[in-house]
Amino acid sequence: ICVLSFMFDRSNTLFALLWPSLDLPSLHPPPIAVREFTALCRVDKIPLMKYLLGGNTSQHSEAIFRNSSDELLSTMSGQNSLGIGFRIYVKSKFNRSQLGAITAAAREYGDGGFTLVKGPPGTGKTTTLVALLNALHLRQYQRYYNEIERITTDKSEESTGGSSSNGLAVEIASFNAAAKVKPRILVCAPSNAAVDNVILKIMEDRFVDGNGGRYGPSIVRVGIGQSSHVKDVNLKVMIDSILAEGNDAVKLQSLVESSRKELNRIQKEIRKLKHRVRALASAVSYTLSNDWEIRIDEESFDLIGRVIFINHKTKTATVDPPPPAQEGETPYPTKDMPHYKGCMDALVKYVEKQNNLTNKLEQYMIVQNTTANLKEGLGRQSQETALLIQQLETHILDSMHIVLTTLGSAGSRVVESAEKFEVVVVDEAAQSSEPATLVALQLGSSHAILVGDPQQLPATIFSVSGRTTKYDRSLFQRLEESGHPVHMLDTQYRMDKNISEFPRRIFYDGRLLDGPNVQSPEYGGELRKSIKAKFPSFQPFTILDLDSSEERDGTSLSNIDEARLALHLYCTLEKETNGLSSKSRTAVITPYSQQVALLRRTFAEELGERYSNKVDISTVDAFQGKEAKIVIFSCVRGAGRGVGIGFLSDVQRMNVALTRAKHFLFVIARCRSIM
């Protein structure tokens, strides 16, 4: 990379030089292009700069590649342990390559670096990504936990205010400082659909805590998504809800008062729990043997602060401290004892409740202050409302643990003005150009995780010159080509083994393995049995040789003969399988938008407009990331021998097309053109 320092040139001369593929108008470049340009101008300020310019890979990577699953799990322990419950969960659910990717991402890398995770089709990339986010959140949350524990047990933090409200305020203020180390994760993707997909998976699976229980992380989505199912975590929806509450001044005041009462109750609970933790931690200054356990004496603690010592060996209790663990006895640190851990867990939860309620109260008061200013005529309504929305946006984003948005929106004012992030995770990273990824990397993180597959579709650009200058090349691809370690998810669970054979050899150098489910003779169930019984010649991967020719309409192509054959094949399968194929949903995909339009008209004329309830008709590009039990692939082009099919020269698009099917893939083509 050549790093240039210069001022922004409003004439766009430099813009046109760096982005010739954008065909910019003379005065108004696209906002996203401006954000990419600005990020490139600021590249020397990016914490990951030295990693962008070459080498400096993690010292842990090679060890992670060599380690067994159990050794990988052991790396999740230590000061910022992910907890035995989480470690048991990931070991039971994920294969070794997935576990390696999760571990690599969650490891503490010192001053940072890149982690590259390659997810070929059907390897569980999104599920692994959510577990990876789970591990990152737990690791950062453990730091938060440790800070609250330090504040609680540090005698220098002891309040001198007795039971006064001032003393309570001092104690609470010390806990508020712990919020500075709370989790801060930015998750980006090139498209709204990809962002929504990650959010839906988080909402569906939820996270697993260190004890193995499920919990919903604190998340917010910036930008308007395509899925109505994620609206509850949308930033705009959250703000609209707060503003709606603020329309009724009486109701708003009632909310403020009730929040203050609840906050006072929570803070008193925090103080009680703090005293319990401190009493347990200071009961002895040495380590006991595992015969002993320290507990709170619930009958007298609130009066005299007494703890008791339980001897599990003799089944007795005493208030006198027992001797330290002797040689040959198993030590039992106080921090590992049930009462201590229970009190600490409860304390951290109450501190988090206090933080959440404080944030909510502050949001109500921001609305109240704006309303008061408007009533007193201290500002114009439009200006005050705009300022109010900005304040709420920043306040909400700063309070959340995980922020999700597109790469384009990562450069927006609202995200840039929020608190910086500990780590940035980019999904579908191979589908975004390097300048687009830089937009997210400028937001403070010294660790970035890129998840994607350069063997699938690259960034979408609209000019041949952009390919010539490698503007469509992703940061993921450049780092991989420069020798950066890549954690490849190596086992696919989607395609029948007969379908996966071709992409395994052609696109993944034989490294992509088949999961036990797709190797089973029972994979495909009744659908496979029915089709094989009716059509013995049909294999999981079948090419239908059709001697036909395409028609050109502008820059796109169509082929009516292939459209008719696709329809006939679908109808035949539906009829002969007694509707099993339609219940399973079928996808009809093609490289050309004109053929998509023709296929949709052809299916609608024969089956009615409701055909789309049973059949997905789409371009190959739009179907990336999706799958279907049956896929019919219309190649369209029927040029003469030696001329070939245009899209076949695009290896990445061909890879996507041939890896969508689970049980049956039917390729309609003129064989003389593809051989």
SULNORRA-V114829 format. One record per residue. RES is the residue in three letters. SS is DSSP state (A for helix, B for strand, O for the rest). D_LAST is the distance of its C-alpha to the last C-alpha in Angstrom with 1 decimal. Layout:
# SULNORRA-V114829
res->RES ss->SS d_last->D_LAST
res->RES ss->SS d_last->D_LAST
This chain:
# SULNORRA-V114829
res->ILE ss->O d_last->40.1
res->CYS ss->O d_last->42.8
res->VAL ss->O d_last->45.6
res->LEU ss->O d_last->47.6
res->SER ss->O d_last->50.9
res->PHE ss->O d_last->51.9
res->MET ss->O d_last->53.5
res->PHE ss->O d_last->51.6
res->ASP ss->O d_last->51.3
res->ARG ss->O d_last->51.8
res->SER ss->O d_last->50.7
res->ASN ss->O d_last->47.1
res->THR ss->A d_last->46.7
res->LEU ss->A d_last->45.7
res->PHE ss->A d_last->43.6
res->ALA ss->A d_last->41.6
res->LEU ss->A d_last->41.2
res->LEU ss->A d_last->39.9
res->TRP ss->O d_last->37.8
res->PRO ss->A d_last->36.6
res->SER ss->A d_last->33.8
res->LEU ss->A d_last->36.4
res->ASP ss->O d_last->37.8
res->LEU ss->O d_last->41.2
res->PRO ss->O d_last->44.0
res->SER ss->O d_last->47.1
res->LEU ss->O d_last->49.2
res->HIS ss->O d_last->47.4
res->PRO ss->O d_last->44.4
res->PRO ss->O d_last->42.8
res->PRO ss->A d_last->44.8
res->ILE ss->A d_last->41.9
res->ALA ss->A d_last->41.1
res->VAL ss->A d_last->44.8
res->ARG ss->A d_last->44.8
res->GLU ss->A d_last->41.9
res->PHE ss->A d_last->43.8
res->THR ss->A d_last->47.0
res->ALA ss->A d_last->45.4
res->LEU ss->A d_last->44.1
res->CYS ss->A d_last->47.7
res->ARG ss->O d_last->49.1
res->VAL ss->A d_last->46.6
res->ASP ss->A d_last->49.5
res->LYS ss->A d_last->51.2
res->ILE ss->O d_last->48.3
res->PRO ss->O d_last->49.5
res->LEU ss->O d_last->46.1
res->MET ss->A d_last->46.2
res->LYS ss->A d_last->46.3
res->TYR ss->A d_last->43.3
res->LEU ss->A d_last->41.4
res->LEU ss->O d_last->42.2
res->GLY ss->O d_last->40.8
res->GLY ss->O d_last->41.3
res->ASN ss->O d_last->44.2
res->THR ss->O d_last->42.2
res->SER ss->O d_last->44.0
res->GLN ss->O d_last->45.9
res->HIS ss->O d_last->45.2
res->SER ss->A d_last->41.4
res->GLU ss->A d_last->41.0
res->ALA ss->A d_last->43.6
res->ILE ss->A d_last->41.8
res->PHE ss->A d_last->38.6
res->ARG ss->A d_last->40.6
res->ASN ss->O d_last->42.9
res->SER ss->O d_last->42.8
res->SER ss->A d_last->43.1
res->ASP ss->A d_last->46.9
res->GLU ss->A d_last->47.2
res->LEU ss->A d_last->45.2
res->LEU ss->A d_last->47.6
res->SER ss->A d_last->50.6
res->THR ss->O d_last->49.6
res->MET ss->O d_last->50.1
res->SER ss->O d_last->53.8
res->GLY ss->O d_last->56.5
res->GLN ss->O d_last->58.6
res->ASN ss->O d_last->56.0
res->SER ss->O d_last->54.9
res->LEU ss->O d_last->52.4
res->GLY ss->O d_last->54.6
res->ILE ss->A d_last->54.2
res->GLY ss->A d_last->53.2
res->PHE ss->A d_last->50.2
res->ARG ss->A d_last->49.2
res->ILE ss->A d_last->49.5
res->TYR ss->A d_last->47.3
res->VAL ss->A d_last->44.4
res->LYS ss->A d_last->44.5
res->SER ss->A d_last->44.3
res->LYS ss->A d_last->41.5
res->PHE ss->O d_last->39.1
res->ASN ss->O d_last->37.1
res->ARG ss->A d_last->37.7
res->SER ss->A d_last->35.1
res->GLN ss->A d_last->36.3
res->LEU ss->A d_last->39.9
res->GLY ss->A d_last->39.2
res->ALA ss->A d_last->38.0
res->ILE ss->A d_last->41.0
res->THR ss->A d_last->43.4
res->ALA ss->A d_last->42.0
res->ALA ss->A d_last->42.5
res->ALA ss->A d_last->45.9
res->ARG ss->O d_last->47.3
res->GLU ss->O d_last->50.0
res->TYR ss->O d_last->48.5
res->GLY ss->O d_last->51.8
res->ASP ss->O d_last->51.3
res->GLY ss->O d_last->47.8
res->GLY ss->B d_last->44.3
res->PHE ss->B d_last->40.7
res->THR ss->B d_last->39.1
res->LEU ss->B d_last->35.3
res->VAL ss->B d_last->33.7
res->LYS ss->B d_last->30.0
res->GLY ss->B d_last->29.0
res->PRO ss->O d_last->25.3
res->PRO ss->O d_last->24.5
res->GLY ss->O d_last->26.9
res->THR ss->O d_last->29.2
res->GLY ss->O d_last->32.3
res->LYS ss->A d_last->32.4
res->THR ss->A d_last->34.9
res->THR ss->A d_last->37.1
res->THR ss->A d_last->37.2
res->LEU ss->A d_last->38.0
res->VAL ss->A d_last->40.9
res->ALA ss->A d_last->42.3
res->LEU ss->A d_last->42.0
res->LEU ss->A d_last->44.0
res->ASN ss->A d_last->46.4
res->ALA ss->A d_last->46.9
res->LEU ss->A d_last->47.5
res->HIS ss->A d_last->50.0
res->LEU ss->A d_last->51.8
res->ARG ss->A d_last->52.1
res->GLN ss->A d_last->53.5
res->TYR ss->A d_last->55.7
res->GLN ss->A d_last->57.1
res->ARG ss->A d_last->58.3
res->TYR ss->A d_last->59.9
res->TYR ss->A d_last->61.5
res->ASN ss->A d_last->62.8
res->GLU ss->A d_last->64.3
res->ILE ss->A d_last->66.2
res->GLU ss->A d_last->67.3
res->ARG ss->A d_last->68.6
res->ILE ss->A d_last->70.5
res->THR ss->A d_last->72.0
res->THR ss->A d_last->73.2
res->ASP ss->O d_last->74.2
res->LYS ss->A d_last->78.0
res->SER ss->A d_last->77.9
res->GLU ss->A d_last->76.2
res->GLU ss->O d_last->79.2
res->SER ss->O d_last->80.6
res->THR ss->O d_last->84.3
res->GLY ss->O d_last->84.7
res->GLY ss->O d_last->85.8
res->SER ss->O d_last->85.1
res->SER ss->O d_last->85.4
res->SER ss->A d_last->82.8
res->ASN ss->A d_last->82.6
res->GLY ss->A d_last->81.8
res->LEU ss->A d_last->79.1
res->ALA ss->A d_last->77.6
res->VAL ss->A d_last->77.5
res->GLU ss->A d_last->75.7
res->ILE ss->A d_last->73.1
res->ALA ss->A d_last->72.6
res->SER ss->A d_last->71.7
res->PHE ss->A d_last->69.0
res->ASN ss->A d_last->67.6
res->ALA ss->A d_last->67.0
res->ALA ss->A d_last->64.6
res->ALA ss->A d_last->62.2
res->LYS ss->A d_last->61.3
res->VAL ss->A d_last->59.1
res->LYS ss->O d_last->57.5
res->PRO ss->O d_last->53.7
res->ARG ss->O d_last->52.0
res->ILE ss->B d_last->48.2
res->LEU ss->B d_last->46.0
res->VAL ss->B d_last->42.6
res->CYS ss->B d_last->40.2
res->ALA ss->B d_last->36.7
res->PRO ss->O d_last->34.9
res->SER ss->O d_last->35.2
res->ASN ss->A d_last->37.9
res->ALA ss->A d_last->35.6
res->ALA ss->A d_last->35.0
res->VAL ss->A d_last->38.7
res->ASP ss->A d_last->39.6
res->ASN ss->A d_last->37.2
res->VAL ss->A d_last->39.1
res->ILE ss->A d_last->42.4
res->LEU ss->A d_last->41.6
res->LYS ss->A d_last->40.6
res->ILE ss->A d_last->43.8
res->MET ss->A d_last->45.9
res->GLU ss->A d_last->44.2
res->ASP ss->A d_last->44.4
res->ARG ss->O d_last->47.4
res->PHE ss->B d_last->48.3
res->VAL ss->B d_last->49.9
res->ASP ss->O d_last->53.1
res->GLY ss->O d_last->54.6
res->ASN ss->O d_last->56.3
res->GLY ss->O d_last->53.2
res->GLY ss->O d_last->54.3
res->ARG ss->B d_last->52.2
res->TYR ss->B d_last->53.0
res->GLY ss->O d_last->51.8
res->PRO ss->O d_last->51.5
res->SER ss->O d_last->53.0
res->ILE ss->B d_last->50.1
res->VAL ss->B d_last->49.9
res->ARG ss->B d_last->47.1
res->VAL ss->O d_last->47.5
res->GLY ss->O d_last->45.9
res->ILE ss->O d_last->45.1
res->GLY ss->O d_last->42.5
res->GLN ss->O d_last->40.3
res->SER ss->O d_last->41.4
res->SER ss->A d_last->44.9
res->HIS ss->A d_last->45.1
res->VAL ss->A d_last->45.7
res->LYS ss->A d_last->48.4
res->ASP ss->A d_last->51.2
res->VAL ss->A d_last->50.2
res->ASN ss->B d_last->49.6
res->LEU ss->A d_last->52.0
res->LYS ss->A d_last->52.9
res->VAL ss->A d_last->53.7
res->MET ss->A d_last->55.9
res->ILE ss->A d_last->57.8
res->ASP ss->A d_last->58.2
res->SER ss->A d_last->59.7
res->ILE ss->A d_last->62.2
res->LEU ss->A d_last->63.2
res->ALA ss->A d_last->63.7
res->GLU ss->A d_last->66.1
res->GLY ss->A d_last->67.8
res->ASN ss->O d_last->68.6
res->ASP ss->O d_last->71.5
res->ALA ss->A d_last->73.9
res->VAL ss->A d_last->75.9
res->LYS ss->A d_last->72.9
res->LEU ss->A d_last->71.5
res->GLN ss->A d_last->74.9
res->SER ss->A d_last->74.9
res->LEU ss->A d_last->71.5
res->VAL ss->A d_last->72.7
res->GLU ss->A d_last->75.8
res->SER ss->A d_last->74.1
res->SER ss->A d_last->71.5
res->ARG ss->A d_last->74.4
res->LYS ss->A d_last->76.1
res->GLU ss->A d_last->72.9
res->LEU ss->A d_last->72.3
res->ASN ss->A d_last->75.9
res->ARG ss->A d_last->75.4
res->ILE ss->A d_last->72.1
res->GLN ss->A d_last->73.8
res->LYS ss->A d_last->76.7
res->GLU ss->A d_last->74.2
res->ILE ss->A d_last->72.6
res->ARG ss->A d_last->76.0
res->LYS ss->A d_last->76.8
res->LEU ss->A d_last->73.6
res->LYS ss->A d_last->74.0
res->HIS ss->A d_last->77.5
res->ARG ss->A d_last->76.2
res->VAL ss->A d_last->73.4
res->ARG ss->A d_last->75.9
res->ALA ss->A d_last->78.4
res->LEU ss->A d_last->75.9
res->ALA ss->A d_last->74.6
res->SER ss->O d_last->78.2
res->ALA ss->O d_last->79.7
res->VAL ss->O d_last->79.5
res->SER ss->O d_last->78.6
res->TYR ss->O d_last->77.1
res->THR ss->O d_last->74.5
res->LEU ss->B d_last->75.6
res->SER ss->B d_last->74.5
res->ASN ss->O d_last->72.2
res->ASP ss->O d_last->75.4
res->TRP ss->B d_last->76.3
res->GLU ss->B d_last->74.9
res->ILE ss->B d_last->76.3
res->ARG ss->B d_last->76.6
res->ILE ss->B d_last->78.2
res->ASP ss->O d_last->81.6
res->GLU ss->O d_last->80.9
res->GLU ss->O d_last->84.6
res->SER ss->O d_last->86.0
res->PHE ss->A d_last->83.3
res->ASP ss->A d_last->83.9
res->LEU ss->A d_last->87.6
res->ILE ss->A d_last->87.7
res->GLY ss->O d_last->84.0
res->ARG ss->O d_last->84.2
res->VAL ss->B d_last->81.4
res->ILE ss->B d_last->81.8
res->PHE ss->B d_last->80.4
res->ILE ss->B d_last->79.2
res->ASN ss->B d_last->79.3
res->HIS ss->O d_last->76.8
res->LYS ss->O d_last->78.2
res->THR ss->O d_last->81.7
res->LYS ss->O d_last->80.8
res->THR ss->B d_last->83.4
res->ALA ss->B d_last->83.5
res->THR ss->B d_last->85.5
res->VAL ss->O d_last->86.0
res->ASP ss->O d_last->86.7
res->PRO ss->O d_last->83.8
res->PRO ss->O d_last->82.8
res->PRO ss->O d_last->82.4
res->PRO ss->O d_last->79.2
res->ALA ss->O d_last->76.7
res->GLN ss->O d_last->78.0
res->GLU ss->O d_last->76.3
res->GLY ss->O d_last->74.3
res->GLU ss->O d_last->74.0
res->THR ss->O d_last->70.7
res->PRO ss->B d_last->71.0
res->TYR ss->B d_last->70.3
res->PRO ss->O d_last->69.9
res->THR ss->A d_last->71.3
res->LYS ss->A d_last->68.1
res->ASP ss->A d_last->66.4
res->MET ss->O d_last->69.1
res->PRO ss->A d_last->68.4
res->HIS ss->A d_last->71.2
res->TYR ss->A d_last->70.2
res->LYS ss->A d_last->66.5
res->GLY ss->A d_last->67.4
res->CYS ss->A d_last->69.7
res->MET ss->A d_last->67.2
res->ASP ss->A d_last->64.4
res->ALA ss->A d_last->66.7
res->LEU ss->A d_last->68.0
res->VAL ss->A d_last->64.5
res->LYS ss->A d_last->63.7
res->TYR ss->A d_last->66.9
res->VAL ss->A d_last->66.3
res->GLU ss->A d_last->62.9
res->LYS ss->A d_last->64.6
res->GLN ss->A d_last->67.2
res->ASN ss->A d_last->64.6
res->ASN ss->A d_last->62.8
res->LEU ss->A d_last->66.0
res->THR ss->A d_last->67.3
res->ASN ss->A d_last->64.2
res->LYS ss->A d_last->64.6
res->LEU ss->A d_last->68.3
res->GLU ss->A d_last->67.6
res->GLN ss->A d_last->65.1
res->TYR ss->A d_last->67.9
res->MET ss->A d_last->70.3
res->ILE ss->A d_last->68.0
res->VAL ss->A d_last->67.9
res->GLN ss->A d_last->71.7
res->ASN ss->A d_last->72.4
res->THR ss->A d_last->70.3
res->THR ss->A d_last->72.1
res->ALA ss->A d_last->75.4
res->ASN ss->A d_last->74.6
res->LEU ss->A d_last->73.7
res->LYS ss->A d_last->77.0
res->GLU ss->O d_last->79.0
res->GLY ss->O d_last->77.4
res->LEU ss->O d_last->76.1
res->GLY ss->O d_last->72.7
res->ARG ss->O d_last->70.7
res->GLN ss->A d_last->68.7
res->SER ss->A d_last->65.3
res->GLN ss->A d_last->65.8
res->GLU ss->A d_last->67.2
res->THR ss->A d_last->64.4
res->ALA ss->A d_last->61.7
res->LEU ss->A d_last->63.4
res->LEU ss->A d_last->63.8
res->ILE ss->A d_last->60.1
res->GLN ss->A d_last->59.3
res->GLN ss->A d_last->61.8
res->LEU ss->A d_last->60.4
res->GLU ss->A d_last->56.8
res->THR ss->A d_last->57.7
res->HIS ss->A d_last->60.0
res->ILE ss->A d_last->57.4
res->LEU ss->A d_last->54.6
res->ASP ss->A d_last->57.0
res->SER ss->A d_last->58.0
res->MET ss->O d_last->54.5
res->HIS ss->O d_last->52.8
res->ILE ss->B d_last->49.1
res->VAL ss->B d_last->48.1
res->LEU ss->B d_last->44.6
res->THR ss->B d_last->43.2
res->THR ss->B d_last->40.3
res->LEU ss->O d_last->39.9
res->GLY ss->O d_last->41.0
res->SER ss->A d_last->44.2
res->ALA ss->A d_last->44.9
res->GLY ss->A d_last->46.4
res->SER ss->O d_last->48.6
res->ARG ss->A d_last->52.4
res->VAL ss->A d_last->52.9
res->VAL ss->A d_last->50.6
res->GLU ss->A d_last->51.8
res->SER ss->O d_last->55.4
res->ALA ss->O d_last->55.1
res->GLU ss->O d_last->55.9
res->LYS ss->O d_last->53.3
res->PHE ss->O d_last->50.9
res->GLU ss->O d_last->50.8
res->VAL ss->B d_last->47.0
res->VAL ss->B d_last->44.0
res->VAL ss->B d_last->40.9
res->VAL ss->B d_last->37.8
res->ASP ss->B d_last->35.2
res->GLU ss->O d_last->31.7
res->ALA ss->A d_last->32.7
res->ALA ss->A d_last->29.2
res->GLN ss->A d_last->29.1
res->SER ss->O d_last->32.2
res->SER ss->O d_last->32.9
res->GLU ss->A d_last->35.4
res->PRO ss->A d_last->38.2
res->ALA ss->A d_last->37.8
res->THR ss->A d_last->38.3
res->LEU ss->A d_last->41.3
res->VAL ss->A d_last->43.1
res->ALA ss->A d_last->43.4
res->LEU ss->A d_last->44.2
res->GLN ss->O d_last->47.3
res->LEU ss->O d_last->49.1
res->GLY ss->O d_last->50.8
res->SER ss->O d_last->48.6
res->SER ss->O d_last->48.5
res->HIS ss->B d_last->45.7
res->ALA ss->B d_last->42.3
res->ILE ss->B d_last->39.6
res->LEU ss->B d_last->36.1
res->VAL ss->B d_last->33.9
res->GLY ss->B d_last->30.2
res->ASP ss->O d_last->26.6
res->PRO ss->O d_last->25.2
res->GLN ss->O d_last->21.8
res->GLN ss->O d_last->22.1
res->LEU ss->O d_last->23.0
res->PRO ss->O d_last->25.5
res->ALA ss->O d_last->28.5
res->THR ss->O d_last->28.2
res->ILE ss->O d_last->29.4
res->PHE ss->O d_last->29.6
res->SER ss->O d_last->29.5
res->VAL ss->A d_last->27.1
res->SER ss->A d_last->30.1
res->GLY ss->A d_last->30.3
res->ARG ss->A d_last->27.0
res->THR ss->A d_last->28.2
res->THR ss->O d_last->31.4
res->LYS ss->O d_last->29.7
res->TYR ss->O d_last->31.7
res->ASP ss->O d_last->28.9
res->ARG ss->O d_last->29.1
res->SER ss->O d_last->31.0
res->LEU ss->A d_last->34.0
res->PHE ss->A d_last->32.2
res->GLN ss->A d_last->29.3
res->ARG ss->A d_last->31.8
res->LEU ss->A d_last->34.0
res->GLU ss->A d_last->31.2
res->GLU ss->A d_last->29.9
res->SER ss->O d_last->33.6
res->GLY ss->O d_last->33.9
res->HIS ss->O d_last->35.7
res->PRO ss->O d_last->35.6
res->VAL ss->B d_last->33.2
res->HIS ss->B d_last->34.0
res->MET ss->B d_last->30.7
res->LEU ss->B d_last->30.9
res->ASP ss->O d_last->29.0
res->THR ss->B d_last->29.1
res->GLN ss->B d_last->27.1
res->TYR ss->O d_last->28.8
res->ARG ss->O d_last->26.5
res->MET ss->O d_last->23.2
res->ASP ss->O d_last->23.2
res->LYS ss->A d_last->22.4
res->ASN ss->A d_last->19.2
res->ILE ss->A d_last->18.0
res->SER ss->A d_last->19.2
res->GLU ss->A d_last->17.6
res->PHE ss->A d_last->14.3
res->PRO ss->A d_last->16.3
res->ARG ss->A d_last->18.9
res->ARG ss->A d_last->16.9
res->ILE ss->A d_last->14.9
res->PHE ss->A d_last->17.6
res->TYR ss->O d_last->20.9
res->ASP ss->O d_last->20.8
res->GLY ss->O d_last->21.7
res->ARG ss->O d_last->24.9
res->LEU ss->O d_last->24.4
res->LEU ss->B d_last->26.3
res->ASP ss->B d_last->26.6
res->GLY ss->O d_last->30.0
res->PRO ss->A d_last->32.0
res->ASN ss->A d_last->31.7
res->VAL ss->A d_last->28.0
res->GLN ss->A d_last->28.3
res->SER ss->O d_last->31.0
res->PRO ss->O d_last->30.4
res->GLU ss->O d_last->32.3
res->TYR ss->O d_last->30.0
res->GLY ss->O d_last->29.2
res->GLY ss->A d_last->32.5
res->GLU ss->A d_last->33.3
res->LEU ss->A d_last->30.2
res->ARG ss->A d_last->27.9
res->LYS ss->A d_last->30.3
res->SER ss->A d_last->30.6
res->ILE ss->A d_last->26.9
res->LYS ss->A d_last->26.3
res->ALA ss->A d_last->29.4
res->LYS ss->A d_last->28.5
res->PHE ss->O d_last->24.8
res->PRO ss->O d_last->24.3
res->SER ss->O d_last->20.6
res->PHE ss->O d_last->19.9
res->GLN ss->O d_last->19.0
res->PRO ss->O d_last->19.6
res->PHE ss->B d_last->15.8
res->THR ss->B d_last->14.5
res->ILE ss->B d_last->11.5
res->LEU ss->B d_last->13.1
res->ASP ss->B d_last->11.1
res->LEU ss->O d_last->13.3
res->ASP ss->O d_last->13.5
res->SER ss->O d_last->15.4
res->SER ss->O d_last->16.2
res->GLU ss->O d_last->17.6
res->GLU ss->B d_last->21.2
res->ARG ss->B d_last->22.5
res->ASP ss->B d_last->25.8
res->GLY ss->O d_last->26.9
res->THR ss->O d_last->24.5
res->SER ss->B d_last->22.8
res->LEU ss->B d_last->20.4
res->SER ss->B d_last->20.6
res->ASN ss->O d_last->19.2
res->ILE ss->A d_last->21.9
res->ASP ss->A d_last->19.9
res->GLU ss->A d_last->18.0
res->ALA ss->A d_last->21.4
res->ARG ss->A d_last->23.0
res->LEU ss->A d_last->20.5
res->ALA ss->A d_last->21.0
res->LEU ss->A d_last->24.7
res->HIS ss->A d_last->24.7
res->LEU ss->A d_last->22.8
res->TYR ss->A d_last->25.3
res->CYS ss->A d_last->28.3
res->THR ss->A d_last->27.3
res->LEU ss->A d_last->27.0
res->GLU ss->A d_last->30.3
res->LYS ss->A d_last->32.1
res->GLU ss->A d_last->31.0
res->THR ss->O d_last->31.7
res->ASN ss->O d_last->35.0
res->GLY ss->O d_last->34.2
res->LEU ss->A d_last->32.9
res->SER ss->A d_last->29.6
res->SER ss->A d_last->31.6
res->LYS ss->A d_last->34.1
res->SER ss->O d_last->31.3
res->ARG ss->O d_last->30.0
res->THR ss->B d_last->26.5
res->ALA ss->B d_last->24.5
res->VAL ss->B d_last->22.2
res->ILE ss->B d_last->20.5
res->THR ss->B d_last->18.5
res->PRO ss->O d_last->18.2
res->TYR ss->O d_last->20.4
res->SER ss->A d_last->24.2
res->GLN ss->A d_last->24.4
res->GLN ss->A d_last->22.1
res->VAL ss->A d_last->24.3
res->ALA ss->A d_last->27.3
res->LEU ss->A d_last->25.9
res->LEU ss->A d_last->25.0
res->ARG ss->A d_last->28.5
res->ARG ss->A d_last->30.1
res->THR ss->A d_last->28.3
res->PHE ss->A d_last->29.2
res->ALA ss->A d_last->32.7
res->GLU ss->A d_last->33.4
res->GLU ss->A d_last->32.6
res->LEU ss->A d_last->33.9
res->GLY ss->O d_last->36.3
res->GLU ss->A d_last->36.5
res->ARG ss->A d_last->37.0
res->TYR ss->A d_last->33.4
res->SER ss->A d_last->33.0
res->ASN ss->A d_last->35.2
res->LYS ss->O d_last->32.4
res->VAL ss->B d_last->29.1
res->ASP ss->B d_last->28.0
res->ILE ss->B d_last->25.9
res->SER ss->B d_last->25.0
res->THR ss->B d_last->22.8
res->VAL ss->O d_last->20.8
res->ASP ss->O d_last->23.4
res->ALA ss->O d_last->26.3
res->PHE ss->O d_last->25.0
res->GLN ss->O d_last->24.9
res->GLY ss->O d_last->27.5
res->LYS ss->O d_last->27.4
res->GLU ss->O d_last->26.2
res->ALA ss->B d_last->26.2
res->LYS ss->B d_last->26.2
res->ILE ss->B d_last->23.6
res->VAL ss->B d_last->21.0
res->ILE ss->B d_last->19.0
res->PHE ss->B d_last->16.4
res->SER ss->B d_last->15.9
res->CYS ss->O d_last->13.1
res->VAL ss->O d_last->14.9
res->ARG ss->O d_last->13.1
res->GLY ss->O d_last->11.8
res->ALA ss->O d_last->11.8
res->GLY ss->O d_last->11.1
res->ARG ss->O d_last->8.5
res->GLY ss->O d_last->8.8
res->VAL ss->O d_last->10.5
res->GLY ss->O d_last->8.0
res->ILE ss->O d_last->9.7
res->GLY ss->A d_last->12.9
res->PHE ss->A d_last->13.7
res->LEU ss->A d_last->10.6
res->SER ss->A d_last->12.6
res->ASP ss->O d_last->15.4
res->VAL ss->A d_last->15.0
res->GLN ss->A d_last->18.3
res->ARG ss->A d_last->17.6
res->MET ss->A d_last->14.3
res->ASN ss->A d_last->16.6
res->VAL ss->A d_last->19.2
res->ALA ss->A d_last->17.1
res->LEU ss->O d_last->15.9
res->THR ss->O d_last->19.4
res->ARG ss->O d_last->21.7
res->ALA ss->B d_last->21.7
res->LYS ss->B d_last->24.4
res->HIS ss->B d_last->23.9
res->PHE ss->B d_last->21.1
res->LEU ss->B d_last->17.9
res->PHE ss->B d_last->16.3
res->VAL ss->B d_last->13.1
res->ILE ss->B d_last->13.3
res->ALA ss->B d_last->10.3
res->ARG ss->O d_last->9.0
res->CYS ss->A d_last->5.9
res->ARG ss->A d_last->5.7
res->SER ss->A d_last->5.9
res->ILE ss->A d_last->3.8
res->MET ss->O d_last->0.0
